[in-house]
Amino acid sequence: MLGCPAAMGFAREQWYVAAFASEVGRVPFKRTLLGDPVVFFRTAGGDPVALADRCPHRGLPLSHGIVEGDTLRCGYHGMAFGASGACVHVPSQATVPAGMGVHSYPLVQKSIWIWIWMGDPANADPATIADHAEIGLERPGYEVTEMFRMDIPGNYQLLHENLLDVSHISYLHPGLLDDGSVGPARTDVKFAPDRITISREVEEVANQGTAFAFSLEEGKRYRARSSPGRCRRRSA
C-alpha cells in the first residue's frame, strides 16, 4: 500500500498465548504460530508439550501421528519423540541416530491459557508472562470462562493498535459497549520498557448492550476505568 511502512518482523523473544488449555489433550493438535507449524499434546501426566510439526525423517507433520505415553509417534515410519523433542524410538532399528529430534517450545499453562515461548528456549523466563492478577484473572471468588477465538486475516500490529485505542468503541460499535462516552474521554498513557498502557476513566449510563456485556443494571450510572484487556467497573 502507498505510504505504508514495511511491517516489522515477528518478535520471537516473547511469550504468546498459544491455545486455550482445553484445546490441548491426548490427541495431537496443530496450530501455526509466527509462521511456525507447531503440534501440541499432553503427556500421560497431563503436562502440555509443543514440538515443531515436522518429522525430520521424511517431513510428515507430526500432528498426523498418535500420542503414546509421553511421546508423539510419527504416522509415517513410527519414530517417537519425547517432550524435549528428542527421538526416543525408531521401530525399524535398535538404535536412535545421534541428534535426531525436533524443536521443543517452552510452555506454561496459566488460568485458561497455554503460553508459548517462540524464541531461544534458554531465554524463556515464566516470570515475564503477563501478570494475570493485574488484569483480574486470578481474583478470589471469580471464575474465568473461555469464550471464542477469532482468526483475523491481517497484520498483527493492526490488532495491537485496535486494542490500545479503544476510542473506536463509541463510533464503530455505537450503543454496544458504551453510551458514547468512551470516544471523547481523556486518556492516561504510560510507557515502560516492555509495555505501553493506555487507560481512561468515564462516567456513563449503562445501556442495554453495556448492561448485558458487564452484568450491570440497565439505566444506572457507573464510573468505569478501562485499559486494554481490562475493564473494572463500580457504581458512581
C-alpha positions in Angstrom: 0.0 0.0 0.0 1.3 3.5 -0.8 2.6 5.4 2.1 2.5 2.3 4.4 5.8 1.4 6.0 7.1 -2.1 5.8 5.7 -4.4 8.5 8.1 -5.4 11.3 9.2 -9.0 11.6 7.8 -11.2 14.4 9.0 -10.5 17.9 10.2 -14.0 18.8 11.7 -13.4 22.2 8.3 -13.1 23.8 5.6 -15.3 25.4 2.4 -15.7 23.4 -1.0 -17.3 24.1 -0.9 -20.4 22.0 -4.2 -22.0 22.8 -6.9 -22.5 25.4 -5.8 -25.2 27.8 -8.9 -27.1 26.9 -7.8 -27.4 23.3 -4.7 -29.4 24.1 -5.2 -33.1 25.1 -4.0 -36.6 24.2 -4.9 -36.1 20.5 -2.2 -34.2 18.5 -3.4 -30.6 18.0 -1.8 -28.3 15.4 -1.5 -24.5 15.1 0.7 -22.1 13.1 2.4 -19.5 15.3 4.6 -16.8 13.9 4.9 -18.8 10.7 5.9 -22.0 12.6 3.8 -25.1 12.3 3.5 -26.4 15.9 1.9 -29.6 17.3 0.6 -29.8 20.8 -0.2 -32.7 23.0 -0.3 -33.7 26.7 1.9 -36.3 28.4 0.4 -39.1 30.4 0.8 -36.9 33.5 -1.1 -34.0 31.8 1.8 -31.7 31.0 1.4 -29.8 27.8 4.1 -30.2 25.1 4.7 -28.3 21.9 7.0 -29.5 19.1 7.8 -28.4 15.6 5.2 -30.1 13.5 7.5 -31.8 11.1 9.2 -35.2 11.3 12.9 -34.8 10.5 12.9 -38.1 8.6 10.5 -37.5 5.8 8.8 -34.3 6.7 5.3 -35.6 7.5 3.5 -33.4 10.0 3.8 -35.0 13.5 0.2 -33.8 14.0 -0.8 -36.8 11.8 0.6 -39.2 14.3 -0.6 -40.6 17.7 0.3 -39.9 21.3 1.6 -42.9 23.2 2.6 -42.5 26.9 4.8 -39.4 27.0 5.7 -39.5 23.3 4.3 -38.5 19.9 4.8 -41.2 17.3 5.1 -40.2 13.6 2.4 -41.6 11.4 4.8 -42.4 8.6 7.6 -44.6 9.9 6.7 -44.7 13.6 9.5 -42.7 15.1 8.6 -41.5 18.6 9.6 -38.1 20.0 9.5 -37.0 23.7 8.7 -33.7 25.3 12.3 -32.5 24.8 11.9 -33.0 21.1 14.5 -35.8 21.0 13.7 -39.0 19.1 13.5 -41.9 21.6 12.5 -44.8 19.5 12.9 -46.0 15.9 10.8 -49.1 15.3 12.9 -50.4 12.4 16.2 -50.4 14.2 17.8 -50.9 17.7 19.5 -47.5 17.9 18.4 -43.9 17.5 20.7 -41.7 15.3 22.6 -39.1 17.4 21.0 -35.7 17.2 17.7 -37.0 15.8 14.9 -34.7 17.0 12.7 -31.7 16.6 12.5 -28.3 18.2 10.6 -28.2 21.5 8.9 -24.9 22.6 8.8 -23.9 26.2 5.2 -23.9 27.5 3.5 -22.6 30.6 -0.2 -23.2 31.5 -1.8 -20.3 33.5 -5.5 -19.9 34.1 -7.4 -21.0 30.9 -4.4 -20.4 28.6 -1.3 -22.1 27.4 1.6 -19.7 26.8 4.4 -20.5 24.4 7.9 -19.0 24.0 8.8 -18.7 20.3 12.4 -17.6 20.7 15.6 -19.1 22.1 14.4 -21.6 24.8 17.4 -20.5 27.0 15.7 -17.1 27.4 12.3 -18.4 28.4 11.5 -16.9 31.8 8.0 -17.7 33.1 8.2 -14.7 35.4 7.9 -12.4 32.3 4.5 -13.8 31.4 1.7 -11.1 31.7 0.5 -10.7 35.3 -2.8 -12.5 35.3 -3.8 -11.0 38.7 -3.2 -7.4 37.3 -6.0 -7.9 34.7 -8.4 -9.6 37.1 -7.9 -13.3 36.0 -6.9 -14.6 39.5 -9.3 -12.8 41.8 -10.6 -14.9 44.7 -14.1 -16.0 44.1 -14.1 -15.2 40.4 -14.3 -17.8 37.6 -12.7 -17.4 34.2 -14.6 -18.7 31.2 -13.2 -19.1 27.7 -15.4 -17.5 25.1 -14.1 -17.6 21.5 -11.1 -17.3 19.2 -11.0 -15.1 16.2 -9.0 -15.7 13.0 -8.1 -12.2 11.7 -6.5 -12.1 8.2 -4.4 -9.0 8.8 -1.1 -7.8 10.3 -0.8 -8.4 14.0 0.3 -4.8 14.5 -3.2 -3.6 13.4 -4.8 -5.7 16.2 -2.5 -4.2 18.8 -3.3 -0.7 17.7 -7.0 -1.5 17.7 -6.9 -2.6 21.3 -4.7 0.2 22.5 -7.0 2.8 21.2 -10.5 1.8 22.2 -12.0 5.2 21.4 -13.4 3.4 18.3 -15.9 1.7 20.5 -18.2 4.8 20.6 -18.2 5.1 16.8 -17.6 1.6 15.3 -19.9 -0.2 17.9 -22.4 2.6 18.8 -24.5 1.6 21.7 -23.0 -1.8 22.0 -20.4 -1.4 24.8 -20.9 2.2 26.0 -23.2 5.1 25.8 -20.9 7.2 23.6 -18.6 8.4 26.5 -15.5 6.3 25.7 -14.5 8.0 22.5 -14.1 11.6 23.8 -12.7 10.5 27.2 -9.2 11.7 28.1 -6.5 9.0 28.1 -3.7 8.2 30.5 -0.7 6.9 28.6 2.2 5.2 30.5 5.4 3.8 28.9 7.6 1.0 30.4 10.5 -0.9 28.8 8.3 -3.8 27.9 4.8 -2.3 27.6 2.5 0.6 26.8 -0.6 1.1 28.9 -3.4 3.3 27.8 -6.3 3.8 30.2 -9.3 6.1 30.5 -12.0 6.8 33.2 -15.5 7.7 32.2 -19.0 8.0 33.7 -21.8 6.5 31.7 -25.3 5.3 32.0 -25.5 1.5 31.3 -27.5 1.0 28.2 -28.8 -2.4 27.1 -25.6 -3.6 25.5 -23.3 -2.4 28.3 -25.5 -3.9 30.9 -25.6 -7.3 29.2 -21.8 -7.3 28.5 -20.7 -6.4 32.0 -23.6 -7.7 34.1 -24.8 -4.2 35.2 -28.1 -2.7 35.9 -29.5 -1.0 32.8 -30.2 2.7 33.2 -27.9 3.1 36.2 -24.9 5.5 36.1 -21.5 3.9 36.6 -17.9 5.1 36.7 -15.6 3.0 34.6 -11.8 2.8 34.3 -10.6 0.7 31.4 -7.4 -0.3 29.8 -6.6 -2.9 27.1 -7.5 -6.3 28.3 -9.0 -5.0 31.5 -12.2 -3.2 32.4 -13.1 -2.5 36.1 -16.5 -1.0 36.8 -18.1 0.2 40.0 -21.1 2.2 41.0 -20.7 6.0 40.7 
